[in-house]
Amino acid sequence: MDIEGRVAVVTGGASGAGRALCLGLAQRGAAGVLVADIDADGAAQVAAQIEADGHRAAAATADVTRETDVQALV
């Protein structure tokens, strides 16, 4: 998959497979990674790690079971 220059939005990005996906997307050339999770601190930590590695990232708090959170995220 060619992701270079694209922005990735990853829900559940604060830990586990979501965290690994965020880090991998950044390393593979994503223009930026939006790390979204209900765990605001965890999302911020993953975004900070991506930025420390020289890539662009941001964190967002979102519960994808809530329509309002999903709309705000998008």
Predicted model as a PDB file, atoms N, CA, C, CB and O in Angstrom, pLDDT in the B-factor column:
MODEL        1                                                                  
ATOM      1  N   MET A   1       0.840  -1.174   0.000  1.00 71.00           N  
ATOM      2  CA  MET A   1       0.000   0.000   0.000  1.00 71.00           C  
ATOM      3  C   MET A   1       0.889   1.242   0.000  1.00 71.00           C  
ATOM      4  CB  MET A   1      -0.958  -0.005   1.216  1.00 71.00           C  
ATOM      5  O   MET A   1       1.799   1.355   0.821  1.00 71.00           O  
ATOM      6  N   ASP A   2       0.629   2.165  -0.912  1.00 84.00           N  
ATOM      7  CA  ASP A   2       1.387   3.405  -0.992  1.00 84.00           C  
ATOM      8  C   ASP A   2       0.717   4.457  -0.115  1.00 84.00           C  
ATOM      9  CB  ASP A   2       1.498   3.897  -2.461  1.00 84.00           C  
ATOM     10  O   ASP A   2      -0.367   4.944  -0.436  1.00 84.00           O  
ATOM     11  N   ILE A   3       1.360   4.799   0.980  1.00 89.00           N  
ATOM     12  CA  ILE A   3       0.778   5.786   1.896  1.00 89.00           C  
ATOM     13  C   ILE A   3       1.572   7.089   1.935  1.00 89.00           C  
ATOM     14  CB  ILE A   3       0.691   5.205   3.295  1.00 89.00           C  
ATOM     15  O   ILE A   3       1.203   8.026   2.643  1.00 89.00           O  
ATOM     16  N   GLU A   4       2.646   7.144   1.184  1.00 88.00           N  
ATOM     17  CA  GLU A   4       3.484   8.333   1.207  1.00 88.00           C  
ATOM     18  C   GLU A   4       2.666   9.567   0.832  1.00 88.00           C  
ATOM     19  CB  GLU A   4       4.679   8.169   0.253  1.00 88.00           C  
ATOM     20  O   GLU A   4       1.975   9.590  -0.186  1.00 88.00           O  
ATOM     21  N   GLY A   5       2.761  10.591   1.683  1.00 90.00           N  
ATOM     22  CA  GLY A   5       2.059  11.838   1.439  1.00 90.00           C  
ATOM     23  C   GLY A   5       0.614  11.852   1.910  1.00 90.00           C  
ATOM     24  O   GLY A   5      -0.064  12.870   1.772  1.00 90.00           O  
ATOM     25  N   ARG A   6       0.133  10.764   2.456  1.00 95.00           N  
ATOM     26  CA  ARG A   6      -1.258  10.696   2.937  1.00 95.00           C  
ATOM     27  C   ARG A   6      -1.290  10.808   4.451  1.00 95.00           C  
ATOM     28  CB  ARG A   6      -1.939   9.378   2.484  1.00 95.00           C  
ATOM     29  O   ARG A   6      -0.321  10.474   5.133  1.00 95.00           O  
ATOM     30  N   VAL A   7      -2.412  11.279   4.966  1.00 96.00           N  
ATOM     31  CA  VAL A   7      -2.609  11.355   6.405  1.00 96.00           C  
ATOM     32  C   VAL A   7      -3.393  10.133   6.852  1.00 96.00           C  
ATOM     33  CB  VAL A   7      -3.343  12.665   6.806  1.00 96.00           C  
ATOM     34  O   VAL A   7      -4.425   9.795   6.272  1.00 96.00           O  
ATOM     35  N   ALA A   8      -2.892   9.475   7.886  1.00 96.00           N  
ATOM     36  CA  ALA A   8      -3.543   8.281   8.415  1.00 96.00           C  
ATOM     37  C   ALA A   8      -4.290   8.630   9.693  1.00 96.00           C  
ATOM     38  CB  ALA A   8      -2.513   7.160   8.677  1.00 96.00           C  
ATOM     39  O   ALA A   8      -3.781   9.366  10.539  1.00 96.00           O  
ATOM     40  N   VAL A   9      -5.489   8.103   9.828  1.00 96.00           N  
ATOM     41  CA  VAL A   9      -6.274   8.240  11.049  1.00 96.00           C  
ATOM     42  C   VAL A   9      -6.435   6.835  11.616  1.00 96.00           C  
ATOM     43  CB  VAL A   9      -7.679   8.932  10.779  1.00 96.00           C  
ATOM     44  O   VAL A   9      -7.002   5.954  10.969  1.00 96.00           O  
ATOM     45  N   VAL A  10      -5.930   6.635  12.827  1.00 97.00           N  
ATOM     46  CA  VAL A  10      -5.968   5.311  13.445  1.00 97.00           C  
ATOM     47  C   VAL A  10      -6.756   5.397  14.742  1.00 97.00           C  
ATOM     48  CB  VAL A  10      -4.532   4.767  13.706  1.00 97.00           C  
ATOM     49  O   VAL A  10      -6.377   6.113  15.668  1.00 97.00           O  
ATOM     50  N   THR A  11      -7.861   4.655  14.796  1.00 96.00           N  
ATOM     51  CA  THR A  11      -8.623   4.579  16.045  1.00 96.00           C  
ATOM     52  C   THR A  11      -8.061   3.425  16.864  1.00 96.00           C  
ATOM     53  CB  THR A  11     -10.163   4.386  15.774  1.00 96.00           C  
ATOM     54  O   THR A  11      -7.626   2.411  16.318  1.00 96.00           O  
ATOM     55  N   GLY A  12      -8.076   3.595  18.168  1.00 97.00           N  
ATOM     56  CA  GLY A  12      -7.475   2.590  19.036  1.00 97.00           C  
ATOM     57  C   GLY A  12      -5.958   2.625  18.958  1.00 97.00           C  
ATOM     58  O   GLY A  12      -5.295   1.606  19.150  1.00 97.00           O  
ATOM     59  N   GLY A  13      -5.411   3.806  18.676  1.00 97.00           N  
ATOM     60  CA  GLY A  13      -3.986   3.942  18.425  1.00 97.00           C  
ATOM     61  C   GLY A  13      -3.095   4.075  19.652  1.00 97.00           C  
ATOM     62  O   GLY A  13      -1.877   4.184  19.512  1.00 97.00           O  
ATOM     63  N   ALA A  14      -3.668   4.067  20.847  1.00 98.00           N  
ATOM     64  CA  ALA A  14      -2.865   4.299  22.046  1.00 98.00           C  
ATOM     65  C   ALA A  14      -2.094   3.071  22.510  1.00 98.00           C  
ATOM     66  CB  ALA A  14      -3.746   4.773  23.155  1.00 98.00           C  
ATOM     67  O   ALA A  14      -1.123   3.200  23.255  1.00 98.00           O  
ATOM     68  N   SER A  15      -2.510   1.884  22.083  1.00 97.00           N  
ATOM     69  CA  SER A  15      -1.830   0.685  22.586  1.00 97.00           C  
ATOM     70  C   SER A  15      -2.002  -0.483  21.621  1.00 97.00           C  
ATOM     71  CB  SER A  15      -2.367   0.303  23.976  1.00 97.00           C  
ATOM     72  O   SER A  15      -2.783  -0.421  20.671  1.00 97.00           O  
ATOM     73  N   GLY A  16      -1.270  -1.523  21.885  1.00 98.00           N  
ATOM     74  CA  GLY A  16      -1.404  -2.765  21.149  1.00 98.00           C  
ATOM     75  C   GLY A  16      -1.189  -2.623  19.651  1.00 98.00           C  
ATOM     76  O   GLY A  16      -0.278  -1.933  19.192  1.00 98.00           O  
ATOM     77  N   ALA A  17      -2.058  -3.299  18.900  1.00 98.00           N  
ATOM     78  CA  ALA A  17      -1.949  -3.304  17.441  1.00 98.00           C  
ATOM     79  C   ALA A  17      -2.137  -1.906  16.865  1.00 98.00           C  
ATOM     80  CB  ALA A  17      -2.974  -4.259  16.834  1.00 98.00           C  
ATOM     81  O   ALA A  17      -1.488  -1.558  15.878  1.00 98.00           O  
ATOM     82  N   GLY A  18      -3.016  -1.095  17.462  1.00 98.00           N  
ATOM     83  CA  GLY A  18      -3.221   0.270  16.976  1.00 98.00           C  
ATOM     84  C   GLY A  18      -1.970   1.114  17.114  1.00 98.00           C  
ATOM     85  O   GLY A  18      -1.637   1.892  16.219  1.00 98.00           O  
ATOM     86  N   ARG A  19      -1.278   0.963  18.230  1.00 98.00           N  
ATOM     87  CA  ARG A  19      -0.016   1.688  18.449  1.00 98.00           C  
ATOM     88  C   ARG A  19       1.009   1.261  17.401  1.00 98.00           C  
ATOM     89  CB  ARG A  19       0.535   1.429  19.888  1.00 98.00           C  
ATOM     90  O   ARG A  19       1.664   2.102  16.786  1.00 98.00           O  
ATOM     91  N   ALA A  20       1.142  -0.030  17.204  1.00 98.00           N  
ATOM     92  CA  ALA A  20       2.092  -0.547  16.217  1.00 98.00           C  
ATOM     93  C   ALA A  20       1.753  -0.037  14.820  1.00 98.00           C  
ATOM     94  CB  ALA A  20       2.100  -2.084  16.231  1.00 98.00           C  
ATOM     95  O   ALA A  20       2.651   0.293  14.045  1.00 98.00           O  
ATOM     96  N   LEU A  21       0.476   0.027  14.498  1.00 98.00           N  
ATOM     97  CA  LEU A  21       0.050   0.533  13.199  1.00 98.00           C  
ATOM     98  C   LEU A  21       0.434   2.003  13.039  1.00 98.00           C  
ATOM     99  CB  LEU A  21      -1.465   0.356  13.026  1.00 98.00           C  
ATOM    100  O   LEU A  21       0.944   2.400  11.992  1.00 98.00           O  
ATOM    101  N   CYS A  22       0.193   2.805  14.063  1.00 98.00           N  
ATOM    102  CA  CYS A  22       0.561   4.229  14.014  1.00 98.00           C  
ATOM    103  C   CYS A  22       2.049   4.404  13.755  1.00 98.00           C  
ATOM    104  CB  CYS A  22       0.175   4.932  15.323  1.00 98.00           C  
ATOM    105  O   CYS A  22       2.447   5.175  12.882  1.00 98.00           O  
ATOM    106  N   LEU A  23       2.865   3.693  14.507  1.00 98.00           N  
ATOM    107  CA  LEU A  23       4.316   3.803  14.358  1.00 98.00           C  
ATOM    108  C   LEU A  23       4.753   3.335  12.974  1.00 98.00           C  
ATOM    109  CB  LEU A  23       5.035   2.987  15.446  1.00 98.00           C  
ATOM    110  O   LEU A  23       5.606   3.962  12.345  1.00 98.00           O  
ATOM    111  N   GLY A  24       4.173   2.238  12.500  1.00 96.00           N  
ATOM    112  CA  GLY A  24       4.532   1.709  11.191  1.00 96.00           C  
ATOM    113  C   GLY A  24       4.139   2.639  10.057  1.00 96.00           C  
ATOM    114  O   GLY A  24       4.901   2.815   9.107  1.00 96.00           O  
ATOM    115  N   LEU A  25       2.957   3.235  10.147  1.00 97.00           N  
ATOM    116  CA  LEU A  25       2.519   4.160   9.105  1.00 97.00           C  
ATOM    117  C   LEU A  25       3.443   5.371   9.023  1.00 97.00           C  
ATOM    118  CB  LEU A  25       1.080   4.613   9.364  1.00 97.00           C  
ATOM    119  O   LEU A  25       3.776   5.833   7.931  1.00 97.00           O  
ATOM    120  N   ALA A  26       3.852   5.879  10.174  1.00 97.00           N  
ATOM    121  CA  ALA A  26       4.771   7.018  10.191  1.00 97.00           C  
ATOM    122  C   ALA A  26       6.104   6.634   9.550  1.00 97.00           C  
ATOM    123  CB  ALA A  26       4.993   7.515  11.637  1.00 97.00           C  
ATOM    124  O   ALA A  26       6.652   7.389   8.747  1.00 97.00           O  
ATOM    125  N   GLN A  27       6.619   5.468   9.905  1.00 95.00           N  
ATOM    126  CA  GLN A  27       7.903   5.016   9.370  1.00 95.00           C  
ATOM    127  C   GLN A  27       7.835   4.744   7.872  1.00 95.00           C  
ATOM    128  CB  GLN A  27       8.358   3.764  10.097  1.00 95.00           C  
ATOM    129  O   GLN A  27       8.848   4.842   7.179  1.00 95.00           O  
ATOM    130  N   ARG A  28       6.659   4.407   7.369  1.00 94.00           N  
ATOM    131  CA  ARG A  28       6.509   4.082   5.950  1.00 94.00           C  
ATOM    132  C   ARG A  28       6.153   5.294   5.087  1.00 94.00           C  
ATOM    133  CB  ARG A  28       5.451   3.023   5.784  1.00 94.00           C  
ATOM    134  O   ARG A  28       5.860   5.147   3.901  1.00 94.00           O  
ATOM    135  N   GLY A  29       6.179   6.493   5.683  1.00 95.00           N  
ATOM    136  CA  GLY A  29       6.053   7.692   4.879  1.00 95.00           C  
ATOM    137  C   GLY A  29       4.741   8.433   4.916  1.00 95.00           C  
ATOM    138  O   GLY A  29       4.520   9.318   4.090  1.00 95.00           O  
ATOM    139  N   ALA A  30       3.858   8.105   5.846  1.00 96.00           N  
ATOM    140  CA  ALA A  30       2.622   8.875   5.959  1.00 96.00           C  
ATOM    141  C   ALA A  30       2.975  10.337   6.226  1.00 96.00           C  
ATOM    142  CB  ALA A  30       1.707   8.307   7.089  1.00 96.00           C  
ATOM    143  O   ALA A  30       3.917  10.628   6.963  1.00 96.00           O  
ATOM    144  N   ALA A  31       2.222  11.248   5.628  1.00 97.00           N  
ATOM    145  CA  ALA A  31       2.464  12.681   5.839  1.00 97.00           C  
ATOM    146  C   ALA A  31       2.181  13.064   7.281  1.00 97.00           C  
ATOM    147  CB  ALA A  31       1.598  13.527   4.889  1.00 97.00           C  
ATOM    148  O   ALA A  31       2.745  14.031   7.793  1.00 97.00           O  
ATOM    149  N   GLY A  32       1.330  12.328   7.922  1.00 97.00           N  
ATOM    150  CA  GLY A  32       0.992  12.555   9.317  1.00 97.00           C  
ATOM    151  C   GLY A  32       0.134  11.411   9.817  1.00 97.00           C  
ATOM    152  O   GLY A  32      -0.505  10.704   9.038  1.00 97.00           O  
ATOM    153  N   VAL A  33       0.129  11.241  11.130  1.00 98.00           N  
ATOM    154  CA  VAL A  33      -0.688  10.206  11.748  1.00 98.00           C  
ATOM    155  C   VAL A  33      -1.519  10.845  12.843  1.00 98.00           C  
ATOM    156  CB  VAL A  33       0.188   9.051  12.313  1.00 98.00           C  
ATOM    157  O   VAL A  33      -0.981  11.504  13.732  1.00 98.00           O  
ATOM    158  N   LEU A  34      -2.826  10.653  12.782  1.00 97.00           N  
ATOM    159  CA  LEU A  34      -3.721  11.089  13.841  1.00 97.00           C  
ATOM    160  C   LEU A  34      -4.003   9.879  14.715  1.00 97.00           C  
ATOM    161  CB  LEU A  34      -5.046  11.708  13.267  1.00 97.00           C  
ATOM    162  O   LEU A  34      -4.659   8.929  14.288  1.00 97.00           O  
ATOM    163  N   VAL A  35      -3.507   9.924  15.928  1.00 98.00           N  
ATOM    164  CA  VAL A  35      -3.655   8.831  16.884  1.00 98.00           C  
ATOM    165  C   VAL A  35      -4.912   9.121  17.707  1.00 98.00           C  
ATOM    166  CB  VAL A  35      -2.374   8.684  17.807  1.00 98.00           C  
ATOM    167  O   VAL A  35      -4.926  10.045  18.521  1.00 98.00           O  
ATOM    168  N   ALA A  36      -5.961   8.334  17.494  1.00 98.00           N  
ATOM    169  CA  ALA A  36      -7.218   8.543  18.200  1.00 98.00           C  
ATOM    170  C   ALA A  36      -7.484   7.382  19.149  1.00 98.00           C  
ATOM    171  CB  ALA A  36      -8.383   8.703  17.205  1.00 98.00           C  
ATOM    172  O   ALA A  36      -7.273   6.220  18.803  1.00 98.00           O  
ATOM    173  N   ASP A  37      -7.946   7.712  20.343  1.00 98.00           N  
ATOM    174  CA  ASP A  37      -8.227   6.673  21.331  1.00 98.00           C  
ATOM    175  C   ASP A  37      -9.056   7.283  22.461  1.00 98.00           C  
ATOM    176  CB  ASP A  37      -6.902   6.045  21.883  1.00 98.00           C  
ATOM    177  O   ASP A  37      -9.088   8.502  22.632  1.00 98.00           O  
ATOM    178  N   ILE A  38      -9.722   6.427  23.223  1.00 97.00           N  
ATOM    179  CA  ILE A  38     -10.431   6.922  24.402  1.00 97.00           C  
ATOM    180  C   ILE A  38      -9.443   7.241  25.519  1.00 97.00           C  
ATOM    181  CB  ILE A  38     -11.473   5.890  24.884  1.00 97.00           C  
ATOM    182  O   ILE A  38      -9.775   7.954  26.466  1.00 97.00           O  
ATOM    183  N   ASP A  39      -8.241   6.715  25.406  1.00 98.00           N  
ATOM    184  CA  ASP A  39      -7.158   6.975  26.355  1.00 98.00           C  
ATOM    185  C   ASP A  39      -6.352   8.177  25.850  1.00 98.00           C  
ATOM    186  CB  ASP A  39      -6.238   5.709  26.531  1.00 98.00           C  
ATOM    187  O   ASP A  39      -5.419   8.031  25.060  1.00 98.00           O  
ATOM    188  N   ALA A  40      -6.733   9.354  26.320  1.00 97.00           N  
ATOM    189  CA  ALA A  40      -6.104  10.590  25.841  1.00 97.00           C  
ATOM    190  C   ALA A  40      -4.604  10.613  26.120  1.00 97.00           C  
ATOM    191  CB  ALA A  40      -6.764  11.802  26.489  1.00 97.00           C  
ATOM    192  O   ALA A  40      -3.826  11.012  25.253  1.00 97.00           O  
ATOM    193  N   ASP A  41      -4.186  10.196  27.306  1.00 98.00           N  
ATOM    194  CA  ASP A  41      -2.774  10.204  27.647  1.00 98.00           C  
ATOM    195  C   ASP A  41      -1.986   9.227  26.781  1.00 98.00           C  
ATOM    196  CB  ASP A  41      -2.587   9.866  29.117  1.00 98.00           C  
ATOM    197  O   ASP A  41      -0.887   9.542  26.323  1.00 98.00           O  
ATOM    198  N   GLY A  42      -2.547   8.050  26.559  1.00 98.00           N  
ATOM    199  CA  GLY A  42      -1.882   7.060  25.715  1.00 98.00           C  
ATOM    200  C   GLY A  42      -1.737   7.540  24.289  1.00 98.00           C  
ATOM    201  O   GLY A  42      -0.688   7.355  23.673  1.00 98.00           O  
ATOM    202  N   ALA A  43      -2.789   8.159  23.752  1.00 98.00           N  
ATOM    203  CA  ALA A  43      -2.734   8.689  22.385  1.00 98.00           C  
ATOM    204  C   ALA A  43      -1.665   9.773  22.282  1.00 98.00           C  
ATOM    205  CB  ALA A  43      -4.111   9.252  21.958  1.00 98.00           C  
ATOM    206  O   ALA A  43      -0.913   9.824  21.309  1.00 98.00           O  
ATOM    207  N   ALA A  44      -1.603  10.631  23.286  1.00 98.00           N  
ATOM    208  CA  ALA A  44      -0.610  11.707  23.293  1.00 98.00           C  
ATOM    209  C   ALA A  44       0.805  11.139  23.361  1.00 98.00           C  
ATOM    210  CB  ALA A  44      -0.856  12.658  24.475  1.00 98.00           C  
ATOM    211  O   ALA A  44       1.717  11.679  22.735  1.00 98.00           O  
ATOM    212  N   GLN A  45       0.997  10.070  24.105  1.00 98.00           N  
ATOM    213  CA  GLN A  45       2.320   9.455  24.210  1.00 98.00           C  
ATOM    214  C   GLN A  45       2.764   8.857  22.878  1.00 98.00           C  
ATOM    215  CB  GLN A  45       2.318   8.374  25.292  1.00 98.00           C  
ATOM    216  O   GLN A  45       3.924   8.995  22.491  1.00 98.00           O  
ATOM    217  N   VAL A  46       1.840   8.191  22.171  1.00 98.00           N  
ATOM    218  CA  VAL A  46       2.177   7.610  20.881  1.00 98.00           C  
ATOM    219  C   VAL A  46       2.486   8.722  19.876  1.00 98.00           C  
ATOM    220  CB  VAL A  46       1.026   6.715  20.368  1.00 98.00           C  
ATOM    221  O   VAL A  46       3.452   8.621  19.119  1.00 98.00           O  
ATOM    222  N   ALA A  47       1.679   9.771  19.866  1.00 98.00           N  
ATOM    223  CA  ALA A  47       1.933  10.899  18.961  1.00 98.00           C  
ATOM    224  C   ALA A  47       3.286  11.537  19.266  1.00 98.00           C  
ATOM    225  CB  ALA A  47       0.808  11.953  19.076  1.00 98.00           C  
ATOM    226  O   ALA A  47       4.024  11.901  18.351  1.00 98.00           O  
ATOM    227  N   ALA A  48       3.607  11.670  20.540  1.00 98.00           N  
ATOM    228  CA  ALA A  48       4.894  12.252  20.930  1.00 98.00           C  
ATOM    229  C   ALA A  48       6.056  11.369  20.477  1.00 98.00           C  
ATOM    230  CB  ALA A  48       4.951  12.456  22.454  1.00 98.00           C  
ATOM    231  O   ALA A  48       7.097  11.877  20.061  1.00 98.00           O  
ATOM    232  N   GLN A  49       5.881  10.052  20.557  1.00 98.00           N  
ATOM    233  CA  GLN A  49       6.931   9.135  20.103  1.00 98.00           C  
ATOM    234  C   GLN A  49       7.144   9.260  18.594  1.00 98.00           C  
ATOM    235  CB  GLN A  49       6.574   7.680  20.471  1.00 98.00           C  
ATOM    236  O   GLN A  49       8.279   9.260  18.118  1.00 98.00           O  
ATOM    237  N   ILE A  50       6.047   9.366  17.850  1.00 98.00           N  
ATOM    238  CA  ILE A  50       6.148   9.529  16.396  1.00 98.00           C  
ATOM    239  C   ILE A  50       6.885  10.817  16.066  1.00 98.00           C  
ATOM    240  CB  ILE A  50       4.748   9.530  15.743  1.00 98.00           C  
ATOM    241  O   ILE A  50       7.760  10.832  15.200  1.00 98.00           O  
ATOM    242  N   GLU A  51       6.533  11.896  16.753  1.00 98.00           N  
ATOM    243  CA  GLU A  51       7.197  13.175  16.511  1.00 98.00           C  
ATOM    244  C   GLU A  51       8.672  13.128  16.914  1.00 98.00           C  
ATOM    245  CB  GLU A  51       6.482  14.291  17.272  1.00 98.00           C  
ATOM    246  O   GLU A  51       9.515  13.725  16.245  1.00 98.00           O  
ATOM    247  N   ALA A  52       8.983  12.430  17.993  1.00 98.00           N  
ATOM    248  CA  ALA A  52      10.376  12.299  18.425  1.00 98.00           C  
ATOM    249  C   ALA A  52      11.207  11.555  17.380  1.00 98.00           C  
ATOM    250  CB  ALA A  52      10.451  11.569  19.776  1.00 98.00           C  
ATOM    251  O   ALA A  52      12.418  11.753  17.274  1.00 98.00           O  
ATOM    252  N   ASP A  53      10.538  10.697  16.612  1.00 96.00           N  
ATOM    253  CA  ASP A  53      11.211   9.968  15.536  1.00 96.00           C  
ATOM    254  C   ASP A  53      11.301  10.787  14.252  1.00 96.00           C  
ATOM    255  CB  ASP A  53      10.486   8.662  15.261  1.00 96.00           C  
ATOM    256  O   ASP A  53      11.780  10.294  13.230  1.00 96.00           O  
ATOM    257  N   GLY A  54      10.834  12.053  14.303  1.00 97.00           N  
ATOM    258  CA  GLY A  54      10.977  12.951  13.164  1.00 97.00           C  
ATOM    259  C   GLY A  54       9.802  12.975  12.203  1.00 97.00           C  
ATOM    260  O   GLY A  54       9.934  13.454  11.077  1.00 97.00           O  
ATOM    261  N   HIS A  55       8.645  12.462  12.635  1.00 97.00           N  
ATOM    262  CA  HIS A  55       7.461  12.431  11.779  1.00 97.00           C  
ATOM    263  C   HIS A  55       6.369  13.311  12.380  1.00 97.00           C  
ATOM    264  CB  HIS A  55       6.951  10.977  11.594  1.00 97.00           C  
ATOM    265  O   HIS A  55       6.450  13.708  13.542  1.00 97.00           O  
ATOM    266  N   ARG A  56       5.350  13.611  11.582  1.00 97.00           N  
ATOM    267  CA  ARG A  56       4.240  14.446  12.049  1.00 97.00           C  
ATOM    268  C   ARG A  56       3.138  13.574  12.643  1.00 97.00           C  
ATOM    269  CB  ARG A  56       3.679  15.308  10.892  1.00 97.00           C  
ATOM    270  O   ARG A  56       2.790  12.527  12.098  1.00 97.00           O  
ATOM    271  N   ALA A  57       2.598  14.029  13.771  1.00 98.00           N  
ATOM    272  CA  ALA A  57       1.519  13.288  14.420  1.00 98.00           C  
ATOM    273  C   ALA A  57       0.713  14.223  15.303  1.00 98.00           C  
ATOM    274  CB  ALA A  57       2.077  12.110  15.247  1.00 98.00           C  
ATOM    275  O   ALA A  57       1.182  15.283  15.716  1.00 98.00           O  
ATOM    276  N   ALA A  58      -0.504  13.803  15.578  1.00 98.00           N  
ATOM    277  CA  ALA A  58      -1.374  14.511  16.510  1.00 98.00           C  
ATOM    278  C   ALA A  58      -2.200  13.462  17.246  1.00 98.00           C  
ATOM    279  CB  ALA A  58      -2.295  15.556  15.769  1.00 98.00           C  
ATOM    280  O   ALA A  58      -2.390  12.348  16.758  1.00 98.00           O  
ATOM    281  N   ALA A  59      -2.682  13.833  18.413  1.00 98.00           N  
ATOM    282  CA  ALA A  59      -3.502  12.932  19.209  1.00 98.00           C  
ATOM    283  C   ALA A  59      -4.910  13.497  19.334  1.00 98.00           C  
ATOM    284  CB  ALA A  59      -2.877  12.708  20.605  1.00 98.00           C  
ATOM    285  O   ALA A  59      -5.104  14.712  19.373  1.00 98.00           O  
ATOM    286  N   ALA A  60      -5.879  12.609  19.396  1.00 97.00           N  
ATOM    287  CA  ALA A  60      -7.273  13.009  19.578  1.00 97.00           C  
ATOM    288  C   ALA A  60      -7.954  12.010  20.507  1.00 97.00           C  
ATOM    289  CB  ALA A  60      -8.019  13.095  18.209  1.00 97.00           C  
ATOM    290  O   ALA A  60      -7.681  10.810  20.464  1.00 97.00           O  
ATOM    291  N   THR A  61      -8.833  12.522  21.333  1.00 96.00           N  
ATOM    292  CA  THR A  61      -9.620  11.653  22.197  1.00 96.00           C  
ATOM    293  C   THR A  61     -10.938  11.376  21.508  1.00 96.00           C  
ATOM    294  CB  THR A  61      -9.843  12.288  23.602  1.00 96.00           C  
ATOM    295  O   THR A  61     -11.665  12.302  21.148  1.00 96.00           O  
ATOM    296  N   ALA A  62     -11.246  10.105  21.325  1.00 96.00           N  
ATOM    297  CA  ALA A  62     -12.492   9.736  20.655  1.00 96.00           C  
ATOM    298  C   ALA A  62     -12.926   8.345  21.089  1.00 96.00           C  
ATOM    299  CB  ALA A  62     -12.328   9.794  19.125  1.00 96.00           C  
ATOM    300  O   ALA A  62     -12.110   7.436  21.237  1.00 96.00           O  
ATOM    301  N   ASP A  63     -14.214   8.204  21.285  1.00 96.00           N  
ATOM    302  CA  ASP A  63     -14.844   6.909  21.547  1.00 96.00           C  
ATOM    303  C   ASP A  63     -15.669   6.599  20.310  1.00 96.00           C  
ATOM    304  CB  ASP A  63     -15.736   6.922  22.874  1.00 96.00           C  
ATOM    305  O   ASP A  63     -16.719   7.206  20.100  1.00 96.00           O  
ATOM    306  N   VAL A  64     -15.211   5.667  19.490  1.00 94.00           N  
ATOM    307  CA  VAL A  64     -15.866   5.418  18.211  1.00 94.00           C  
ATOM    308  C   VAL A  64     -17.245   4.784  18.351  1.00 94.00           C  
ATOM    309  CB  VAL A  64     -14.999   4.538  17.367  1.00 94.00           C  
ATOM    310  O   VAL A  64     -17.929   4.582  17.348  1.00 94.00           O  
ATOM    311  N   THR A  65     -17.662   4.469  19.560  1.00 95.00           N  
ATOM    312  CA  THR A  65     -19.033   3.994  19.768  1.00 95.00           C  
ATOM    313  C   THR A  65     -20.006   5.161  19.919  1.00 95.00           C  
ATOM    314  CB  THR A  65     -19.102   3.090  21.006  1.00 95.00           C  
ATOM    315  O   THR A  65     -21.216   4.960  20.020  1.00 95.00           O  
ATOM    316  N   ARG A  66     -19.466   6.386  19.934  1.00 96.00           N  
ATOM    317  CA  ARG A  66     -20.299   7.590  20.072  1.00 96.00           C  
ATOM    318  C   ARG A  66     -20.251   8.378  18.769  1.00 96.00           C  
ATOM    319  CB  ARG A  66     -19.819   8.476  21.272  1.00 96.00           C  
ATOM    320  O   ARG A  66     -19.189   8.837  18.348  1.00 96.00           O  
ATOM    321  N   GLU A  67     -21.398   8.527  18.141  1.00 96.00           N  
ATOM    322  CA  GLU A  67     -21.463   9.198  16.844  1.00 96.00           C  
ATOM    323  C   GLU A  67     -20.890  10.607  16.902  1.00 96.00           C  
ATOM    324  CB  GLU A  67     -22.897   9.248  16.352  1.00 96.00           C  
ATOM    325  O   GLU A  67     -20.211  11.032  15.967  1.00 96.00           O  
ATOM    326  N   THR A  68     -21.145  11.326  17.965  1.00 96.00           N  
ATOM    327  CA  THR A  68     -20.636  12.695  18.072  1.00 96.00           C  
ATOM    328  C   THR A  68     -19.114  12.731  18.087  1.00 96.00           C  
ATOM    329  CB  THR A  68     -21.181  13.363  19.329  1.00 96.00           C  
ATOM    330  O   THR A  68     -18.504  13.632  17.511  1.00 96.00           O  
ATOM    331  N   ASP A  69     -18.494  11.743  18.753  1.00 94.00           N  
ATOM    332  CA  ASP A  69     -17.033  11.679  18.781  1.00 94.00           C  
ATOM    333  C   ASP A  69     -16.487  11.397  17.381  1.00 94.00           C  
ATOM    334  CB  ASP A  69     -16.556  10.594  19.773  1.00 94.00           C  
ATOM    335  O   ASP A  69     -15.492  11.994  16.970  1.00 94.00           O  
ATOM    336  N   VAL A  70     -17.129  10.496  16.656  1.00 93.00           N  
ATOM    337  CA  VAL A  70     -16.675  10.163  15.312  1.00 93.00           C  
ATOM    338  C   VAL A  70     -16.792  11.375  14.395  1.00 93.00           C  
ATOM    339  CB  VAL A  70     -17.480   8.984  14.746  1.00 93.00           C  
ATOM    340  O   VAL A  70     -15.879  11.661  13.619  1.00 93.00           O  
ATOM    341  N   GLN A  71     -17.908  12.084  14.481  1.00 94.00           N  
ATOM    342  CA  GLN A  71     -18.092  13.289  13.655  1.00 94.00           C  
ATOM    343  C   GLN A  71     -17.039  14.334  13.989  1.00 94.00           C  
ATOM    344  CB  GLN A  71     -19.504  13.880  13.856  1.00 94.00           C  
ATOM    345  O   GLN A  71     -16.490  14.970  13.089  1.00 94.00           O  
ATOM    346  N   ALA A  72     -16.751  14.519  15.263  1.00 93.00           N  
ATOM    347  CA  ALA A  72     -15.740  15.502  15.677  1.00 93.00           C  
ATOM    348  C   ALA A  72     -14.351  15.086  15.200  1.00 93.00           C  
ATOM    349  CB  ALA A  72     -15.743  15.669  17.211  1.00 93.00           C  
ATOM    350  O   ALA A  72     -13.536  15.936  14.840  1.00 93.00           O  
ATOM    351  N   LEU A  73     -14.083  13.797  15.197  1.00 90.00           N  
ATOM    352  CA  LEU A  73     -12.788  13.292  14.769  1.00 90.00           C  
ATOM    353  C   LEU A  73     -12.560  13.542  13.289  1.00 90.00           C  
ATOM    354  CB  LEU A  73     -12.675  11.810  15.070  1.00 90.00           C  
ATOM    355  O   LEU A  73     -11.477  13.960  12.879  1.00 90.00           O  
ATOM    356  N   VAL A  74     -13.581  13.286  12.497  1.00 86.00           N  
ATOM    357  CA  VAL A  74     -13.461  13.461  11.051  1.00 86.00           C  
ATOM    358  C   VAL A  74     -13.411  14.937  10.733  1.00 86.00           C  
ATOM    359  CB  VAL A  74     -14.632  12.783  10.304  1.00 86.00           C  
ATOM    360  O   VAL A  74     -13.311  15.314   9.566  1.00 86.00           O  
TER     361      VAL A  74                                                      
ENDMDL                                                                          
END                                                                             
